[in-house]
Amino acid sequence: MRKILIIGAGRSASSLIKYLLDKSEDEKLVITIADLSEALANKKTGNHKNARAISFDVCNDEQRKQEIQQADIVISMLPAHLHIEVAKDCVFYKKSMITASYISEEMKSLDFQAKENQIVLMNEIGLDPGIDHMSAMKIMDDIKSKGGKIILFESFCGGLVAPESDTNLWNYKFTWNPRNVVLAGQGGAAKFIQEGTYKYIPYHKLFRRTEFLEVEGFGRFEAYANRDSLKYRDIYGLQNAETCYRGTIRRVGFSKAWDVFVQLGMTDDTYIIDDSEHMSNRDFVNLFLPYHPTDSVEIKFRHQLKIDQDDVIWDKLLELDLFSKSVVTGLKNATPAQMLEKILSYKWTLQPEDKDMIVMYHKIGYEINGEQKQIDATMVCLGDDQTYTAMAKTVGLPVAIATLKILNGEITTSGVQLPTAKEVYLPILEELEKYGVVFKEFDVPYFGYDYYN
C-alpha cells in the first residue's frame, strides 16, 4: 500500500479526501489525514478502512518529520505561510509535495534541491490559482500550435452563491474566507495592460471600474480588477500580448454597493477602534460620519454618500441591519474591517441548505493568417451541499488528481512547479470533466479596445 499524507482537514479538503479514498482500493492507497483537530480529521475519513486520522501540529518538528518520512507523497492544505517547513522536510526526505497556494519566494528557493532529489513540488493547483492556469494554457497552447499569436488575455473568477440559494439583495454570501472578501483589493493599486498601455486603479476607485460578463444559462455578472495582472505575462508567456487583465466576479450591482464601505473607511484594517467591544452596528457606522445636532445616522449617511432613499443600495444597507441599535458585534480591540466582517457574517453566512457556485470566464484574443479572432471560455461549478461545496471541489480535486498523477509517474518534471505544462494540465482537465468542472468554448468576434482609451 502507498501512503499519502494530507496535512490540513479544513473545508477545502473535503472533495480532495473523498476522491483519494474512493480511489484507494484500485490505487492501493492508505490516506493519513493530519489536522490540529483529530476530531475534524476523523470526521473527514468517513470511517473508511484505508484512512487514518491523527492530531497533528505542523510546528512539532519531530512529529512533522516522522510523518513525512513515512509517506510516499505529501499534500499540504495548510495556510500558505505554513507550507515552507513541510516543503523543506519533503526535500530532505525526497518526497514530492502538492499545494494549492501561490509559489512563495521561499518555495522558489527549494527548486535546485528538488531537482537534485528528483521530486516534484507542485504549487498553484487549486482553483485560482490552478484551474485558471490549466484551462487558459490549454486554449493558448492550441492557438499557438496552429500558428496563432495571443494579443488579448482576460480572465475572471468568483466564488458566489448558487441561484437557488441567492436570497438577499446583494446576490452574495460568504463561500470562503470572509476576511479576504473584506480586504479584497487592498495593498496597492490594481495594475494591468490594455492595448499596450499600462493601467492602474487605486483602491478607492477599484469598485467603480467594472466589466460586464454574460454566462449562458446564468445571466449577467460584473468583474473588478485583481491587484496584479502583469505577473501573468511571464507565467503564461504573454510578453507580447497587448492586453493582460484578471478580475474577480460578482453579480451586477455588488461592486457599486460595496464601494460605500470603501469610501467611508469601513474596510480599513490598519488601526484599532476604541471600545469596539460594546458598539452596536449603529455606533460603528456613526464613527465615520460627521457630528450633527439633529440629523439621524441614516440621514447623515445618505447625505455623505449621496444615496437617495429609493436607491436599491439603500435597501441593501438596510438589509444588513447596519443601523441597528440592538445588534452588538462584541469584538474587542477590533479594526474597522473586522467589525464590518462580523456585521456581514450575520447576514451572508451560508445556511445548512445553501449551495455555492464557482464561475470562471476567459477571453483570449489572437491573430492568425492576418485575422483577429477570439475564444471565450466559461465554467460554472455548483456545490452539492455544505460539505462538498463548489469551492471544495474546484480547490481540492485538482490537488488530488495531481497527487495520483505524480505518484503514478505520469507527471515527472522535477522542481518547484505550477501546472502550465501539457503533461500536467491535459490529464487533470480531462479528469475534472468527470466531476462537473467543464469549460465551454465559444468562437466570438474579437473584442479589442480603442487604443487611445
C-alpha positions as CSV (number, residue, x, y, z in Angstrom):
1,M,0.0,0.0,0.0
2,R,1.2,3.5,-0.9
3,K,1.0,6.2,1.8
4,I,-0.4,9.7,1.2
5,L,-0.1,12.3,3.9
6,I,-2.7,15.1,3.8
7,I,-1.9,17.9,6.2
8,G,-5.0,20.1,7.0
9,A,-8.6,18.9,7.0
10,G,-10.4,22.2,6.5
11,R,-13.3,22.9,4.2
12,S,-11.2,22.8,1.1
13,A,-10.0,19.3,1.8
14,S,-13.4,17.5,1.7
15,S,-13.6,16.7,-2.0
16,L,-9.8,16.0,-2.1
17,I,-10.1,13.4,0.7
18,K,-13.2,11.8,-0.8
19,Y,-11.6,11.5,-4.3
20,L,-8.5,9.7,-2.9
21,L,-10.5,7.4,-0.6
22,D,-12.7,6.5,-3.5
23,K,-9.6,5.6,-5.5
24,S,-7.8,3.9,-2.6
25,E,-8.7,0.3,-3.3
26,D,-7.8,0.3,-7.0
27,E,-4.7,2.5,-6.4
28,K,-3.6,0.7,-3.3
29,L,-3.6,3.8,-1.1
30,V,-3.5,4.5,2.6
31,I,-4.5,8.1,3.4
32,T,-3.3,9.8,6.6
33,I,-5.4,12.8,7.4
34,A,-3.5,15.1,9.8
35,D,-5.1,18.1,11.5
36,L,-4.7,20.0,14.7
37,S,-8.2,18.8,15.5
38,E,-8.2,15.0,15.5
39,A,-12.0,15.0,15.6
40,L,-12.2,17.0,12.4
41,A,-9.6,14.7,10.7
42,N,-11.6,11.7,11.9
43,K,-14.8,13.1,10.6
44,K,-13.3,13.5,7.1
45,T,-12.3,9.8,7.0
46,G,-15.9,8.7,6.8
47,N,-14.8,5.5,8.7
48,H,-13.0,4.4,5.6
49,K,-10.8,1.3,6.1
50,N,-7.9,2.9,4.2
51,A,-8.0,6.2,6.2
52,R,-6.1,7.1,9.3
53,A,-6.8,10.3,11.3
54,I,-4.2,11.9,13.6
55,S,-3.9,15.0,15.7
56,F,-1.0,16.9,14.0
57,D,0.8,20.1,14.9
58,V,2.9,21.3,11.9
59,C,5.2,23.2,14.4
60,N,6.1,20.0,16.1
61,D,9.3,19.2,14.3
62,E,9.6,15.6,15.5
63,Q,6.1,14.7,14.5
64,R,6.2,16.5,11.2
65,K,9.5,14.9,10.2
66,Q,8.3,11.4,11.3
67,E,5.0,11.6,9.3
68,I,6.7,13.0,6.2
69,Q,9.4,10.4,6.3
70,Q,6.8,7.6,6.4
71,A,4.7,9.0,3.5
72,D,5.2,8.3,-0.2
73,I,3.8,11.7,-1.1
74,V,2.6,14.8,0.9
75,I,-0.3,17.2,0.4
76,S,-0.3,20.4,2.3
77,M,-3.7,22.1,2.7
78,L,-2.4,24.4,5.4
79,P,-2.4,28.2,5.2
80,A,0.2,29.4,2.7
81,H,2.7,30.6,5.3
82,L,2.9,27.2,6.9
83,H,3.9,25.2,3.7
84,I,7.6,26.0,3.8
85,E,8.7,23.8,6.8
86,V,6.7,20.9,5.2
87,A,8.4,21.6,1.9
88,K,11.9,21.6,3.4
89,D,11.3,18.2,5.1
90,C,9.9,16.9,1.8
91,V,13.1,17.9,0.0
92,F,15.2,16.4,2.8
93,Y,13.4,13.0,2.7
94,K,12.9,13.1,-1.1
95,K,9.1,13.2,-1.1
96,S,7.1,15.1,-3.7
97,M,4.6,17.6,-2.3
98,I,1.4,19.3,-3.6
99,T,-0.2,22.6,-2.5
100,A,-2.9,24.8,-3.9
101,S,-1.1,28.0,-2.8
102,Y,0.9,30.6,-4.7
103,I,4.6,29.9,-5.1
104,S,6.4,32.0,-2.4
105,E,10.0,33.2,-2.7
106,E,10.9,30.7,0.0
107,M,9.4,27.9,-2.0
108,K,11.2,29.0,-5.2
109,S,14.5,28.8,-3.3
110,L,14.0,25.0,-3.0
111,D,13.9,24.5,-6.8
112,F,17.5,23.4,-7.2
113,Q,17.4,20.9,-4.3
114,A,14.1,19.5,-5.5
115,K,15.5,18.9,-9.0
116,E,18.6,17.3,-7.5
117,N,16.4,14.9,-5.5
118,Q,14.1,14.4,-8.5
119,I,11.0,15.3,-6.6
120,V,8.0,17.5,-7.7
121,L,7.0,20.5,-5.5
122,M,3.7,21.3,-7.3
123,N,2.1,24.6,-6.3
124,E,-0.9,26.7,-7.5
125,I,-3.0,23.7,-8.4
126,G,-6.3,24.6,-6.8
127,L,-9.0,26.8,-8.3
128,D,-7.5,30.3,-8.6
129,P,-4.6,29.7,-8.9
130,G,-4.9,26.3,-10.5
131,I,-7.8,25.6,-12.8
132,D,-7.4,29.1,-14.2
133,H,-3.8,28.3,-15.2
134,M,-4.6,25.0,-16.8
135,S,-7.7,26.0,-18.7
136,A,-6.1,29.2,-20.1
137,M,-2.9,27.4,-21.1
138,K,-4.8,24.7,-22.9
139,I,-6.6,27.2,-25.1
140,M,-3.5,29.3,-25.7
141,D,-1.3,26.4,-26.5
142,D,-3.9,25.2,-29.0
143,I,-3.9,28.6,-30.7
144,K,-0.1,28.8,-30.8
145,S,0.1,25.2,-32.2
146,K,-1.9,26.5,-35.2
147,G,0.4,29.5,-35.8
148,G,-1.7,32.0,-33.9
149,K,-0.4,34.9,-31.8
150,I,-2.1,35.8,-28.5
151,I,-2.9,39.5,-28.4
152,L,-5.6,39.7,-25.6
153,F,-5.9,37.8,-22.4
154,E,-8.6,38.4,-19.8
155,S,-9.5,36.0,-17.0
156,F,-12.1,36.2,-14.3
157,C,-13.1,34.0,-11.4
158,G,-15.6,34.3,-8.5
159,G,-16.9,32.3,-5.6
160,L,-20.7,33.1,-5.4
161,V,-23.9,31.7,-4.1
162,A,-25.9,29.2,-6.4
163,P,-29.0,30.7,-8.0
164,E,-31.4,28.6,-5.8
165,S,-29.7,29.9,-2.6
166,D,-29.5,33.5,-3.8
167,T,-31.8,35.0,-1.2
168,N,-30.5,38.5,-0.5
169,L,-30.4,41.9,-2.3
170,W,-26.6,41.7,-2.6
171,N,-26.8,38.4,-4.5
172,Y,-23.8,37.3,-2.4
173,K,-22.9,35.1,0.6
174,F,-19.6,34.1,2.0
175,T,-18.4,30.9,0.3
176,W,-14.8,31.2,1.5
177,N,-12.7,33.2,3.9
178,P,-14.8,36.4,4.8
179,R,-11.7,38.3,5.8
180,N,-10.3,38.0,2.3
181,V,-13.6,39.4,0.9
182,V,-13.5,42.4,3.2
183,L,-9.8,43.2,2.4
184,A,-10.0,42.5,-1.3
185,G,-8.1,45.0,-3.5
186,Q,-6.0,46.5,-0.7
187,G,-2.2,46.7,-0.6
188,G,-1.6,48.7,-3.8
189,A,-3.2,49.8,-7.0
190,A,-4.6,47.2,-9.4
191,K,-2.3,47.1,-12.4
192,F,-2.7,45.6,-15.9
193,I,-2.0,46.4,-19.5
194,Q,-4.7,47.3,-22.1
195,E,-3.9,47.6,-25.8
196,G,-0.3,48.2,-25.0
197,T,-1.0,50.9,-22.4
198,Y,-0.3,50.3,-18.7
199,K,-3.3,51.0,-16.5
200,Y,-3.6,51.5,-12.7
201,I,-6.6,51.6,-10.5
202,P,-6.1,52.9,-6.9
203,Y,-8.1,51.1,-4.2
204,H,-10.6,53.9,-3.6
205,K,-11.6,53.7,-7.3
206,L,-11.4,49.9,-7.8
207,F,-15.1,49.1,-7.3
208,R,-16.4,51.7,-9.7
209,R,-14.4,50.3,-12.6
210,T,-16.2,47.1,-13.6
211,E,-16.5,44.9,-16.7
212,F,-19.7,43.0,-17.5
213,L,-19.8,39.3,-18.4
214,E,-22.7,37.2,-19.8
215,V,-22.6,33.5,-18.9
216,E,-25.0,31.2,-20.8
217,G,-27.8,30.0,-18.5
218,F,-26.7,32.1,-15.5
219,G,-27.2,35.6,-16.7
220,R,-25.1,38.7,-16.2
221,F,-22.1,39.3,-13.9
222,E,-19.6,42.1,-13.3
223,A,-15.9,41.9,-12.5
224,Y,-13.4,44.3,-10.8
225,A,-9.7,44.2,-11.4
226,N,-7.3,42.0,-9.4
227,R,-4.3,43.6,-7.8
228,D,-1.5,42.5,-10.2
229,S,-2.4,41.1,-13.6
230,L,1.1,41.9,-15.0
231,K,2.8,38.9,-13.4
232,Y,0.8,36.6,-15.6
233,R,2.6,37.9,-18.7
234,D,5.6,35.9,-17.7
235,I,3.7,32.9,-16.3
236,Y,1.7,32.5,-19.5
237,G,4.3,33.7,-22.0
238,L,2.3,36.8,-22.8
239,Q,5.1,39.4,-23.0
240,N,3.9,40.4,-26.5
241,A,0.2,40.5,-25.7
242,E,-1.4,43.9,-25.9
243,T,-3.9,43.2,-23.1
244,C,-3.5,41.2,-19.9
245,Y,-6.2,41.6,-17.3
246,R,-7.5,39.5,-14.5
247,G,-10.6,40.2,-12.3
248,T,-12.9,39.0,-9.6
249,I,-16.6,38.1,-10.5
250,R,-19.6,39.3,-8.6
251,R,-23.3,39.7,-9.5
252,V,-24.1,43.1,-11.1
253,G,-24.6,45.8,-8.6
254,F,-22.4,44.3,-5.8
255,S,-19.4,46.5,-6.5
256,K,-21.2,49.8,-6.5
257,A,-22.8,49.0,-3.2
258,W,-19.5,47.7,-1.7
259,D,-17.9,50.9,-2.7
260,V,-19.9,52.6,0.0
261,F,-17.9,50.8,2.7
262,V,-14.7,51.6,1.0
263,Q,-15.5,55.4,0.7
264,L,-16.5,55.5,4.4
265,G,-13.3,53.7,5.6
266,M,-15.1,50.6,7.0
267,T,-12.7,48.2,5.2
268,D,-9.6,49.7,6.8
269,D,-7.5,47.2,8.8
270,T,-4.7,49.4,10.0
271,Y,-6.0,50.7,13.3
272,I,-7.9,49.6,16.4
273,I,-11.3,51.1,17.3
274,D,-11.6,52.2,21.0
275,D,-14.3,50.4,23.0
276,S,-15.3,48.3,19.9
277,E,-16.5,45.5,22.2
278,H,-19.6,47.5,23.3
279,M,-20.5,49.1,20.0
280,S,-23.8,48.5,18.2
281,N,-23.9,48.4,14.4
282,R,-25.3,51.9,14.5
283,D,-22.5,53.1,16.8
284,F,-19.9,51.7,14.4
285,V,-21.5,53.4,11.3
286,N,-21.6,56.7,13.2
287,L,-17.9,56.6,13.8
288,F,-17.3,57.5,10.1
289,L,-20.0,60.3,9.9
290,P,-19.7,64.0,10.9
291,Y,-21.5,65.2,14.0
292,H,-24.8,66.9,13.6
293,P,-27.0,68.1,16.5
294,T,-30.3,67.0,14.9
295,D,-29.8,64.7,11.9
296,S,-30.1,61.0,12.4
297,V,-27.4,58.5,11.5
298,E,-29.4,57.4,8.5
299,I,-29.7,61.0,7.1
300,K,-26.1,61.8,7.7
301,F,-25.1,58.5,5.9
302,R,-27.3,59.2,2.9
303,H,-26.0,62.8,2.7
304,Q,-22.4,61.8,3.0
305,L,-22.6,59.1,0.3
306,K,-25.3,60.9,-1.8
307,I,-27.7,57.9,-1.7
308,D,-31.3,58.6,-2.4
309,Q,-33.9,56.9,-0.2
310,D,-35.3,55.0,-3.2
311,D,-31.9,53.8,-4.3
312,V,-31.5,50.0,-4.2
313,I,-28.2,50.5,-2.5
314,W,-30.1,51.9,0.5
315,D,-32.2,48.8,0.6
316,K,-29.1,46.6,0.5
317,L,-27.6,48.5,3.5
318,L,-30.9,48.3,5.5
319,E,-31.0,44.5,4.8
320,L,-27.7,44.2,6.7
321,D,-29.1,45.8,9.9
322,L,-26.4,48.3,9.5
323,F,-28.2,50.9,11.6
324,S,-29.4,48.6,14.4
325,K,-29.1,49.8,17.9
326,S,-29.5,46.3,19.4
327,V,-27.0,44.2,17.4
328,V,-23.6,44.4,19.1
329,T,-20.5,42.8,17.5
330,G,-18.8,42.1,20.8
331,L,-15.3,42.3,19.2
332,K,-12.6,43.6,21.5
333,N,-9.8,45.7,20.0
334,A,-11.2,45.3,16.5
335,T,-10.2,47.1,13.3
336,P,-12.9,48.6,11.1
337,A,-12.5,45.7,8.7
338,Q,-13.0,43.2,11.5
339,M,-16.2,45.0,12.7
340,L,-17.6,45.1,9.1
341,E,-16.8,41.4,8.6
342,K,-18.7,40.5,11.8
343,I,-21.7,42.6,10.7
344,L,-21.8,41.0,7.3
345,S,-21.4,37.5,8.7
346,Y,-24.8,37.8,10.4
347,K,-26.4,38.0,7.0
348,W,-24.1,36.4,4.5
349,T,-23.2,33.1,6.1
350,L,-24.3,30.2,4.1
351,Q,-27.3,28.3,5.7
352,P,-27.2,24.5,6.0
353,E,-29.3,24.0,2.9
354,D,-27.5,26.6,0.8
355,K,-25.2,25.8,-2.1
356,D,-22.3,27.8,-3.6
357,M,-21.2,28.3,-7.2
358,I,-17.9,29.0,-8.9
359,V,-17.8,31.0,-12.1
360,M,-14.7,31.3,-14.3
361,Y,-14.5,33.2,-17.6
362,H,-11.6,33.6,-20.1
363,K,-11.4,35.9,-23.1
364,I,-8.5,35.1,-25.4
365,G,-7.9,37.2,-28.5
366,Y,-5.4,36.2,-31.1
367,E,-4.2,36.9,-34.6
368,I,-3.9,34.1,-37.2
369,N,-3.4,34.4,-41.0
370,G,-3.9,38.2,-40.8
371,E,-7.2,37.9,-39.0
372,Q,-8.1,38.9,-35.4
373,K,-10.2,36.2,-33.6
374,Q,-11.3,35.4,-30.1
375,I,-12.3,32.5,-28.0
376,D,-14.4,32.9,-24.8
377,A,-14.4,30.0,-22.3
378,T,-16.8,29.7,-19.4
379,M,-17.0,27.3,-16.5
380,V,-19.7,27.1,-13.8
381,C,-19.5,24.6,-11.0
382,L,-22.3,24.2,-8.4
383,G,-21.8,22.8,-4.9
384,D,-23.6,19.6,-3.8
385,D,-24.1,20.7,-0.1
386,Q,-22.2,22.3,2.7
387,T,-19.5,19.6,2.8
388,Y,-18.9,19.1,-0.9
389,T,-19.1,22.7,-1.9
390,A,-18.2,24.0,-5.4
391,M,-15.2,25.7,-3.7
392,A,-14.1,22.4,-2.1
393,K,-14.5,20.6,-5.4
394,T,-12.6,23.1,-7.5
395,V,-9.8,23.6,-5.0
396,G,-9.4,20.0,-3.8
397,L,-10.0,17.9,-6.9
398,P,-7.1,19.3,-8.9
399,V,-4.8,18.7,-5.9
400,A,-6.0,15.1,-5.6
401,I,-5.7,14.3,-9.3
402,A,-2.2,15.8,-9.5
403,T,-1.2,13.8,-6.4
404,L,-2.1,10.5,-8.1
405,K,-0.5,11.5,-11.4
406,I,2.8,12.3,-9.7
407,L,2.6,9.1,-7.5
408,N,2.0,7.0,-10.7
409,G,4.8,8.6,-12.6
410,E,2.6,10.4,-15.1
411,I,3.8,13.8,-14.1
412,T,7.6,13.6,-13.9
413,T,9.1,17.1,-14.3
414,S,11.0,17.8,-11.0
415,G,11.5,21.0,-9.2
416,V,9.2,23.8,-8.0
417,Q,6.3,23.7,-10.5
418,L,3.0,25.2,-11.4
419,P,0.5,23.5,-13.7
420,T,1.2,25.2,-17.0
421,A,2.8,22.3,-18.8
422,K,0.8,19.9,-21.1
423,E,1.8,16.9,-19.1
424,V,0.1,18.4,-16.1
425,Y,-2.9,20.3,-17.4
426,L,-4.2,17.9,-20.1
427,P,-4.9,14.8,-17.9
428,I,-6.1,16.9,-15.0
429,L,-8.6,18.9,-17.0
430,E,-9.8,15.6,-18.6
431,E,-10.4,14.1,-15.2
432,L,-12.1,17.2,-13.8
433,E,-14.7,17.0,-16.5
434,K,-15.9,13.7,-15.0
435,Y,-16.7,15.7,-11.8
436,G,-18.6,18.6,-13.5
437,V,-15.7,21.0,-13.9
438,V,-16.3,21.6,-17.6
439,F,-15.3,24.6,-19.8
440,K,-17.5,25.6,-22.7
441,E,-15.6,27.4,-25.5
442,F,-17.2,29.8,-27.9
443,D,-15.7,31.4,-31.1
444,V,-16.8,35.1,-30.8
445,P,-15.9,38.3,-32.7
446,Y,-12.6,39.8,-31.5
447,F,-13.4,42.1,-28.5
448,G,-10.4,44.5,-28.7
449,Y,-10.3,48.1,-27.4
450,D,-9.9,51.6,-28.8
451,Y,-6.1,52.1,-28.4
452,Y,-6.5,55.6,-27.1
453,N,-8.9,54.8,-24.3
